């Protein structure tokens, strides 16, 4: 579940930027784009909520969650950095995307980032 939270945060971040760019270009498919973003947000919220419940019930601890999620956090940040050349076409930087990504992380992981 910790892995899913990281990957869904990345997906949500990238879809938000993509959607904004498509909207500016009047690319259409607005209803479909909203549906995809809502689905990604729901997946992320489910994972975040499930982990929060497990933490509250003391079924797991933050150290265990971080241990599972940190390799995927590093992978996501490496993917963002690797995409830097493509981002320049959209007047974005990898630092901007990475900041947006970290803002979507839950507190138990955001503190480790």
N, C-alpha and C positions, 0 to 999 in steps of 0.2 A: 504494500500500500504506500509506503514511503517513496518508493521508486515512481509509482504512478503519480503521486503529487508533484514530483519534480518534472516529469515529462508533460503532464497536463499544464503546468505553469508555463512551460516553454511553448506549448501549442497555443495556449490562450494568448500569450504575448505576441507571437508571430501572426496569429489570425487577426488580432486587433489592428496591428500595423498594416497588414495586407488589406483588410477591409477599409481602413481609412484611405489608403491609396486608391483602391478601386472606386470608392465613393467620390473622391476628388476627380477621378477620370470619367465619372459617370458611366461606369462599366456595366451597370445593370445587375441583375440577379440579386437585388437587395434582400428580398425575402429569403432566398437560399443562404446568403451570407449570414443573415441574422440567425437563421436556424443552426448553421454550423457553429457560430460563435456561442450560441446558447447551449448547444450540446457540449462543447468543450468546457464552458464555465460550469455546467452541471457536473461533469466528470470530476473536475478539479474540486468543486465544493463537496462532492460525495467523499472523496479521499481525505480532504482536510477535516471534514466533520467526523468521519470514521476514526481517524487518528486522534482527534481531540477527545472523542468518547473513550477510546482505549487508554489514553493518558489519564483521564479523569477517573476511570475505573481501576487504574493502576495495573492494567493488563500488559503494559509495556512501559519503557522509560525513554526519555529523550536521547540518552546516549546510544541505545540500541537503534532507534530510528535514524539518528544521524549516521551511524556506522553503515547502515544499509543505503541511505540516500546520498551520502557524500560522493561516492564514485560517479553516480549519475549526475549530480550537480556539476562536477568537474567536466564530465562529458558534454553536458548541455552548454557550459560556458566555452568549451573548446569549439563546439559547433558554431556558436555565435561568432567567435573570433575568426574561424575559418571562412565564414560568410561575409567578412568585412568588404572584400572587393565588390561583391554584388550589391551590398548595401549602399555604396557610394552613388550608384545609379538612382537611388531613391532619396538621396540627400540625407542618409542616416549613417550613423556610426555604430560599430559593434558595442561601444560603450553605452550608447543610448538604449540599444536593445537589451544589453546585459542589465542595465539599471531597471528597465521595465520588468524584466524577468525576475530579478531579485525582489521587486515590489510585490510579485504574485506568490512569493514563498511564504509559508506559515512561519510564525515566530520561532518555533522550535528549530527550524532549519535556517531561517534568515539570520539568526544570531551567529550561525556557524559560517555563513558565506563571507 
